[in-house]
Amino acid sequence: MAEPFTIFGFGLSAFFLLVGGLTASFYIAYRKALPTPLPGIPYNKEATKSILGDMVSMVKHVGATKELMVWMTSHNIKHQSPIVQLFTRPFSRPWVVVTDFRETQDVLLRRTKEFDRSNFFGDIFLGLIPKHHISMKTPEEQFKKHRRWLQDLMTPAFLHKIAAPQIYTSCLDMLDVWEKKSRIAQGHPFEAPSDLYRAALDAVWFLVFGADISNSTTKATLRKISSIRDLELPIDSDSEVKIPEASLPESMAAVVHLTETLETSVKSPVPVLVHWVIRQLPSYRKATTTKDNFIRDEVEKTRIRFEGQSEKDLDVRCAMDDIMRRELSACEKEGRAPMFHSRAMYDEIFGFVVAAHDTTTTTLTWALKFLADNPDVQNKLRAEIFAGHPVAVSENRRPTAAEIAKTGIPYLDAAQEEIIRCSLTEAAVVRTSTVDTELLGKRIPKGTDVFFMGNGPSIFSPAFQIDDSLRSQSALTAKDRIGSWDPSDMAHFNPERWLVESEKGGKEFSAAAGPLLTFGMGPRGCYGRRLAYIEMKIFLTLIMWTFELEKCPLNLSGYSAIDKLTHAPQQCFVRLKKVA
């Protein structure tokens, strides 16, 4: 009798039953892995047919344009809805995207128990600065402790006495570089971001560590270009000229290298995994060691200088001194040893350096573009700055750091605010829902990342019409506390929008004239906002005092951006002329 036919030891019936069962199981698993939309919130139907959801579309767009945030708000416009959902990470909840300033303001200021610091930012920064407060939830005791370390760094005393002089000196160094470069360039445009970046990095380095400002990277660049005797220039006066620059010191180069790794994390659908891979690279490990060794040495110098002194007798010269003074005060009250040499302390110091120079540099690069392309605004800004410093004008000198810091010039304030609005340096504020809640009448489950966008409707184009019945009571109560922009020009650069009639006659600056989201709002808004404002004020004043920013050719004046840690212009060239 013939043996029955088998496959892998199974009879035919059993084999086909097994195959059928496995196929059905895989199909069921596949269906469960497909994106599941949140009820009532618009989404792309085709995204629910693939495990990858909207990820392919996102990667394709970012690859072509380098801009993630524009892709996000494009879906609100596509669906004509102030709230949409996007499936950007496999096996995860969708991102909810909101483009309505009133709802955003309500959440950030008045619904802080329902929404907290996002998991999105935690995923991005966790690999680089795991003990920094940016990744912590607001109720955590560690968050409060770390914020106490930093709480004196945004006071007028620190900003005016310690920060402003360092920023001022670094800016003057940069202007010396620009004067030399403009002579070399002979009317040709040259790139500006590197000079701004180095000057801002110098300023932050010295105000954080109290280092010798004579060793600045900007001075090193000045020495290098001062040795240039002959540089071949393009025949076409509209063509850019490339001017060499000095290399960064090892410690600064390490910080820059580590900061740049965040760009990959921001753009990746799986930032935690991607940054883990980056951390295995020899270049990353070397940079981390260099950075940690530098911070350790600086902390130790201050520890030795503070030894044996009471808190009131401590000589605070820089931000790191003040952070360590706060820790010394806390440990005395709590009866414990100070945590000077801890990962938490190192991460807070490093995080301050990263945050304090990168965002301001980006905003200033946009400022150069806006002012060069809007000469009427530039001329008025310069005239108002000169009018605001009559003593400096009469003495034929630049205003001092103290004069700039204390002098109120409404048009300068308005220009700064409009530059910040239009630069979109941070184009979104992200929060995670801490409870099951609602936004605009739509259910938002606990643990959902919500992106409140600053680059779309209600800020740069007319707001979507939303029935008041969909808003919270707190949003309705606060309806008229912030103005709204004229729809006819809200997409344009116009500092005048921030000026309102004063009771005494004339114009005054009003921060509540209309919506602005670049710095966020509420308890988790940008902590370094005051430092950014004084840094911008000093740079803009001195640049306007010294140079006219002439228009660059169209091929060097594009407004395409790249989304990395900040929303930066892909092009930023300057063509300079000394102010007569």
C-alpha positions in Angstrom: 0.0 0.0 0.0 1.5 3.4 -1.0 2.4 5.9 1.7 0.2 9.0 1.9 1.7 12.1 0.2 3.1 14.6 2.8 4.6 18.0 2.8 7.1 18.8 5.7 5.6 15.8 7.5 2.1 17.1 7.2 -0.7 15.4 5.2 -2.2 17.5 2.4 -5.3 18.4 4.4 -3.3 19.4 7.5 -0.7 21.3 5.4 -3.4 23.4 3.7 -5.2 24.0 6.9 -1.8 25.2 8.4 -1.1 27.5 5.5 -4.6 28.9 5.5 -4.4 29.5 9.3 -1.0 31.3 9.0 -2.2 33.4 6.1 -5.3 34.4 8.0 -3.2 35.2 11.0 -0.8 37.3 9.0 -3.7 39.1 7.3 -5.3 39.9 10.7 -2.0 41.1 12.1 -1.5 43.2 9.0 -4.9 44.8 9.3 -4.4 45.5 13.0 -1.0 47.2 12.1 -2.7 49.6 9.7 -3.1 53.1 11.0 -6.3 53.6 13.0 -7.7 57.1 12.6 -9.1 59.1 15.6 -12.8 59.5 15.0 -14.0 62.8 13.4 -10.6 64.2 12.6 -9.8 64.5 8.8 -7.0 62.4 7.5 -5.6 61.1 4.2 -7.6 58.0 3.2 -4.8 56.4 1.3 -2.5 56.5 4.4 -4.8 54.0 6.2 -4.1 51.4 3.5 -0.4 51.0 4.3 1.5 50.2 7.5 3.7 53.2 6.6 0.8 55.6 6.7 1.9 59.1 5.6 5.5 58.4 6.2 6.4 57.8 2.5 4.7 61.1 1.5 6.6 62.9 4.4 10.0 61.5 3.5 9.5 62.3 -0.2 8.5 65.9 0.6 11.3 66.5 3.0 13.8 64.9 0.7 12.7 67.3 -2.1 12.3 70.5 -0.1 14.0 70.0 3.2 11.0 71.4 5.0 8.9 69.2 7.3 6.6 71.8 8.9 5.2 73.1 5.6 4.3 69.6 4.7 2.3 69.3 7.9 0.2 72.4 7.5 -0.4 71.6 3.9 -2.8 68.9 5.1 -4.9 71.4 7.1 -5.2 73.4 3.9 -5.9 70.3 1.8 -8.7 69.2 4.1 -9.8 72.8 4.9 -9.8 72.0 8.5 -8.1 73.5 11.6 -7.4 70.0 12.9 -6.1 67.0 11.0 -4.2 63.8 11.8 -1.1 62.4 10.2 0.3 58.8 10.4 4.1 59.4 10.4 5.4 56.6 12.6 4.5 52.9 12.1 2.6 51.2 14.9 2.1 54.5 16.7 -0.7 57.0 17.4 -1.3 59.6 14.7 0.1 63.1 15.1 -2.7 65.7 15.5 -2.0 69.0 13.7 -3.8 72.2 14.8 -3.7 75.5 12.9 -5.8 77.8 15.0 -4.1 80.4 17.3 -7.0 80.8 19.7 -7.1 77.0 20.4 -3.3 76.9 20.7 -3.2 79.8 23.1 -5.9 78.2 25.2 -4.1 74.9 25.5 -0.6 76.4 26.2 -1.8 79.0 28.8 -4.9 77.6 30.4 -5.1 73.8 29.8 -1.7 72.8 31.2 -3.1 69.9 33.2 -4.4 68.3 30.1 -1.3 68.8 27.9 2.4 68.7 28.8 5.8 68.7 27.2 5.7 66.4 24.3 7.1 62.9 23.9 8.2 64.1 20.4 10.9 66.4 21.9 11.8 63.8 24.4 12.5 61.4 21.6 14.7 63.9 19.8 16.8 65.2 22.8 17.0 62.1 25.0 20.0 60.6 23.3 22.1 63.9 23.4 21.1 65.4 26.8 19.1 62.7 28.7 19.1 64.6 32.0 18.2 68.0 30.6 14.9 69.4 31.7 13.6 69.7 28.1 12.7 66.0 28.2 11.0 66.1 31.6 7.3 66.4 32.4 6.3 69.6 34.2 5.0 67.9 37.5 8.3 66.0 37.9 10.3 67.2 40.9 13.5 66.9 38.8 12.1 69.4 36.3 11.4 71.9 39.1 14.9 71.3 40.6 16.6 71.9 37.2 14.6 75.0 36.6 15.7 76.4 40.0 19.3 76.0 38.8 18.6 78.3 35.9 16.1 80.7 37.4 18.5 83.7 37.8 19.8 83.5 34.2 16.9 85.5 32.7 16.8 88.3 35.3 17.6 91.8 34.3 20.7 91.8 36.5 22.2 88.8 34.7 21.2 89.8 31.2 22.4 93.4 31.5 25.6 92.9 33.6 26.9 89.6 32.3 25.2 88.6 29.1 24.9 92.0 27.3 28.6 93.0 27.5 29.7 89.6 26.1 27.1 89.7 23.3 28.1 93.3 22.5 31.8 92.4 22.2 31.2 89.4 20.1 29.0 91.4 17.7 31.7 94.1 17.4 34.2 91.3 16.5 31.8 90.1 13.8 31.4 93.6 12.4 35.2 93.8 12.1 35.2 90.6 10.2 32.4 91.9 7.9 34.3 95.2 7.3 37.4 93.2 6.2 35.3 90.7 4.1 33.4 93.5 2.4 36.8 95.1 1.3 38.0 91.8 0.0 34.6 91.1 -1.7 34.6 94.5 -3.5 30.8 94.5 -3.9 30.3 90.8 -4.4 27.9 89.0 -2.0 29.3 86.6 0.5 27.7 84.1 2.9 26.7 85.4 6.3 25.4 82.5 8.5 28.8 81.2 9.6 29.9 84.6 10.9 26.6 85.0 12.8 26.9 81.5 14.1 30.4 82.0 15.3 29.7 85.4 16.9 26.6 84.0 18.7 28.6 80.9 19.8 31.4 83.1 21.1 28.9 85.2 23.1 27.2 82.2 24.6 30.5 80.5 25.3 31.9 83.4 27.2 28.6 84.2 29.1 28.2 80.5 30.1 31.9 79.7 30.9 33.4 83.1 31.6 36.2 82.3 29.2 38.7 84.8 27.9 36.9 86.6 25.1 40.2 87.5 23.4 40.3 83.8 22.2 37.1 84.1 20.2 36.6 82.2 17.0 35.5 85.5 15.3 38.9 87.0 16.2 40.6 83.9 14.8 38.7 84.4 11.6 39.7 88.1 11.5 43.3 87.1 11.9 43.0 84.6 9.1 41.3 86.9 6.5 43.7 89.8 7.5 46.5 87.7 6.0 44.7 87.5 2.6 46.6 89.6 0.1 45.0 88.6 -3.1 41.7 86.7 -3.7 40.5 85.9 -7.2 37.1 87.4 -7.6 34.4 86.4 -10.1 34.0 88.6 -13.2 30.2 88.9 -12.5 29.6 91.3 -9.6 26.5 89.4 -8.7 28.4 86.1 -8.2 29.3 85.2 -4.7 32.8 85.3 -3.3 34.1 82.5 -1.0 36.3 83.8 1.8 38.2 81.4 4.0 37.5 81.2 7.7 39.4 79.9 10.7 38.7 76.4 12.2 36.9 76.1 15.5 38.7 75.2 18.7 38.3 71.5 19.6 35.7 72.0 22.4 33.5 74.3 20.2 33.8 72.0 17.2 32.6 69.1 19.4 29.6 71.1 20.6 28.7 72.0 17.0 29.1 68.4 15.8 26.9 67.1 18.6 24.2 69.7 17.9 24.1 68.9 14.2 23.2 65.3 15.0 19.8 66.5 16.2 19.0 67.4 12.6 18.8 63.7 11.7 16.6 63.0 14.7 14.2 65.8 13.9 13.6 64.4 10.4 13.5 60.7 11.2 10.2 58.8 11.8 12.2 56.8 14.4 14.4 59.4 16.1 15.3 57.3 19.1 16.7 54.5 16.9 18.4 56.8 14.5 20.2 58.7 17.3 21.2 55.5 18.9 23.0 54.5 15.7 24.6 57.9 15.5 25.9 57.5 19.1 27.8 54.4 18.1 29.9 56.3 15.5 33.6 57.1 16.5 33.2 60.8 15.6 30.2 61.1 18.0 32.0 59.4 20.8 35.1 61.5 20.4 33.0 64.7 20.3 31.1 63.6 23.5 34.3 62.9 25.3 35.8 66.3 24.3 32.6 68.1 25.4 32.4 66.3 28.7 36.0 66.8 29.5 35.8 70.5 28.7 32.7 71.0 30.9 34.2 68.9 33.7 37.3 71.1 33.7 35.3 74.3 33.8 33.1 73.0 36.6 36.1 72.0 38.6 37.7 75.4 38.2 34.6 77.1 39.6 34.2 74.4 42.4 37.8 75.2 43.5 37.1 79.0 43.4 33.9 78.6 45.4 35.5 76.4 48.0 35.3 77.7 51.6 33.1 80.6 50.7 29.5 81.4 51.8 26.9 81.9 49.2 26.7 85.6 49.6 30.5 86.0 49.1 30.6 84.0 45.8 32.0 85.9 42.8 29.5 85.0 40.0 31.1 85.8 36.7 29.1 83.7 34.2 26.0 81.5 33.8 27.8 78.3 35.0 28.9 80.1 38.2 25.3 81.0 38.9 24.0 77.5 38.2 26.6 76.1 40.6 25.8 78.8 43.2 22.1 77.7 43.0 23.1 74.1 43.5 25.3 75.0 46.4 22.5 76.9 48.1 20.1 73.9 47.5 22.4 71.3 48.9 23.1 73.4 52.1 19.3 73.6 52.7 18.8 69.9 52.0 21.8 68.7 53.9 23.5 66.8 51.1 26.6 67.0 49.0 26.6 69.2 45.9 26.0 67.6 42.5 28.5 69.6 40.6 30.0 66.7 38.7 26.8 65.0 37.6 25.3 64.1 34.3 22.3 66.4 35.2 24.6 69.4 35.8 26.6 68.8 32.6 23.5 68.3 30.5 21.9 71.6 31.8 25.1 73.5 31.0 25.5 71.9 27.6 21.8 72.4 26.8 22.0 76.1 27.6 24.8 76.5 25.2 22.9 74.7 22.4 19.7 76.5 22.9 21.1 80.0 23.5 23.1 80.3 20.3 21.4 78.1 17.6 17.9 79.7 17.6 19.1 83.3 17.8 21.6 82.7 15.0 18.8 81.3 12.8 16.5 84.3 13.5 19.3 86.8 12.7 20.0 85.1 9.3 16.3 85.6 8.5 16.6 89.2 9.7 19.4 90.0 7.2 17.2 88.7 4.4 14.1 90.5 5.4 15.9 93.8 5.9 17.9 93.6 2.7 14.8 92.8 0.7 12.7 95.5 2.3 14.9 98.7 2.1 12.2 101.0 3.3 11.9 99.0 6.5 15.7 98.9 6.9 16.0 102.7 6.3 13.3 103.5 8.9 14.8 101.1 11.4 18.2 102.7 11.1 16.7 106.2 11.4 14.8 105.2 14.5 17.8 103.6 16.1 19.9 106.7 15.5 17.1 108.9 16.9 16.9 106.7 19.9 20.6 107.2 20.7 21.2 111.0 20.4 24.2 111.0 22.7 26.1 108.3 20.7 25.3 110.2 17.5 26.6 113.5 18.9 29.8 111.8 20.1 30.2 110.1 16.8 30.4 106.6 18.3 28.3 103.4 18.6 25.9 103.1 21.5 27.3 101.0 24.4 25.8 97.7 25.5 24.2 99.4 28.5 22.7 102.1 26.3 21.2 99.6 23.9 19.8 97.4 26.7 18.0 100.2 28.5 16.8 102.3 25.6 13.3 101.6 24.3 12.7 102.1 20.6 9.2 101.1 19.6 10.1 100.5 15.9 13.1 98.4 16.8 10.8 96.3 19.1 8.3 96.0 16.3 11.0 95.0 13.8 12.3 92.3 16.1 8.9 90.9 16.7 8.1 90.8 13.0 11.4 89.1 12.3 10.6 86.5 14.9 7.1 86.0 13.5 8.2 85.7 9.9 11.4 83.7 10.6 9.4 80.8 12.1 12.6 79.7 13.8 10.5 77.2 15.7 7.5 76.6 13.5 5.5 74.4 15.8 4.9 73.9 19.5 4.3 70.2 20.4 2.4 69.0 23.4 1.3 65.5 24.6 -2.2 64.9 26.0 -1.9 63.7 29.6 -5.6 62.7 29.9 -8.4 61.8 27.5 -9.6 65.2 26.4 -11.0 67.2 23.4 -9.8 69.8 20.9 -12.3 71.7 18.8 -14.9 69.1 19.6 -12.7 66.1 18.6 -11.7 63.4 21.0 -8.0 63.3 21.8 -6.8 60.2 23.7 -4.2 60.3 26.4 -0.7 60.1 25.0 -1.4 61.8 21.7 1.2 64.2 20.3 -0.4 67.4 19.2 1.4 69.9 16.9 0.2 73.5 17.3 1.5 75.2 14.1 2.8 78.7 13.8 3.2 78.7 10.0 -0.3 78.4 8.8 -3.9 79.7 9.0 -4.7 82.3 11.7 -1.1 83.5 11.7 -0.1 83.7 8.0 -3.4 83.3 6.3 -7.0 83.8 7.4 -8.2 81.5 10.2 -10.7 78.7 9.5 -14.2 79.5 10.6 -14.9 77.6 13.9 -18.2 77.5 15.7 -17.8 78.8 19.3 -19.7 75.8 20.6 -16.5 73.7 19.7 -14.3 75.8 22.0 -13.7 75.5 25.7 -15.1 78.0 28.1 -11.6 79.4 28.9 -11.0 80.0 25.2 -14.3 81.9 24.9 -13.5 84.0 27.9 -10.1 85.0 26.5 -11.4 85.7 23.0 -10.2 89.3 22.6 -7.0 89.4 24.7 -4.8 89.0 21.6 -5.5 90.9 18.3 -5.7 89.4 14.9 -3.9 90.3 11.7 -5.3 92.1 8.7 -5.9 89.3 6.2 -4.7 91.4 3.3 -1.0 91.5 4.4 -0.7 88.9 7.2 1.7 86.8 5.0 4.0 89.8 4.4 6.9 91.2 6.4 5.6 94.4 8.0 6.8 95.7 11.4 4.1 98.4 11.5 1.6 95.7 12.4 3.1 95.7 16.0 2.6 99.4 16.5 -0.6 100.8 18.0 -1.8 104.3 18.9 -0.6 105.3 22.4 -2.7 107.2 24.9 -0.2 110.0 24.8 -0.3 110.2 21.0 2.1 108.6 18.6 2.9 104.9 18.2 3.9 102.4 20.8 4.9 98.7 20.5 2.2 96.1 21.5 3.2 92.5 22.0 -0.5 91.7 22.0 -1.2 93.2 18.6 -1.6 89.8 17.0 -0.7 86.2 17.2 2.9 84.9 17.5 3.9 81.4 18.4 7.7 81.2 17.7 8.6 81.1 21.4 5.7 79.1 22.6 3.6 80.1 25.6 2.9 79.2 29.2 5.0 77.3 31.7 6.8 75.3 29.0 7.4 78.2 26.6 10.9 79.1 25.5 12.9 79.7 28.7 15.6 81.7 27.0 13.2 84.2 25.4 14.6 87.3 27.2 18.2 86.4 26.3 17.2 86.0 22.7 15.5 89.4 22.7 18.5 91.3 24.1 20.9 89.4 21.8 18.8 90.4 18.8 18.5 94.0 20.0 22.3 94.3 20.3 23.0 92.7 17.0 20.3 94.6 15.0 21.4 97.9 16.6 25.0 97.5 15.8 24.5 96.1 12.3 22.1 98.9 11.3 24.6 101.4 12.8 27.5 100.1 10.8 26.2 98.7 7.5 23.6 99.1 4.8 22.3 95.7 3.7 22.0 95.9 -0.1 19.9 93.5 -2.1 21.5 90.4 -3.3 20.7 88.8 -6.8 17.6 86.7 -6.9 19.6 83.4 -7.3 21.2 84.1 -3.9 18.0 85.4 -2.2 15.7 82.4 -2.1 13.4 81.9 0.8 13.5 78.1 0.8 14.2 76.8 4.3 15.6 73.7 5.9 14.0 72.2 9.0 16.7 70.9 11.4 16.8 71.9 15.1 15.5 75.3 13.8 13.8 76.5 10.6 16.8 78.0 8.8 17.1 79.7 5.4 18.9 77.6 2.8 20.5 80.8 1.5 21.7 83.9 3.4 24.1 86.2 1.6 25.0 89.8 2.3 26.3 92.7 0.2 27.5 95.4 2.6 28.0 99.1 2.3 29.3 101.2 5.2 26.9 103.6 6.7 28.0 107.1 5.9 
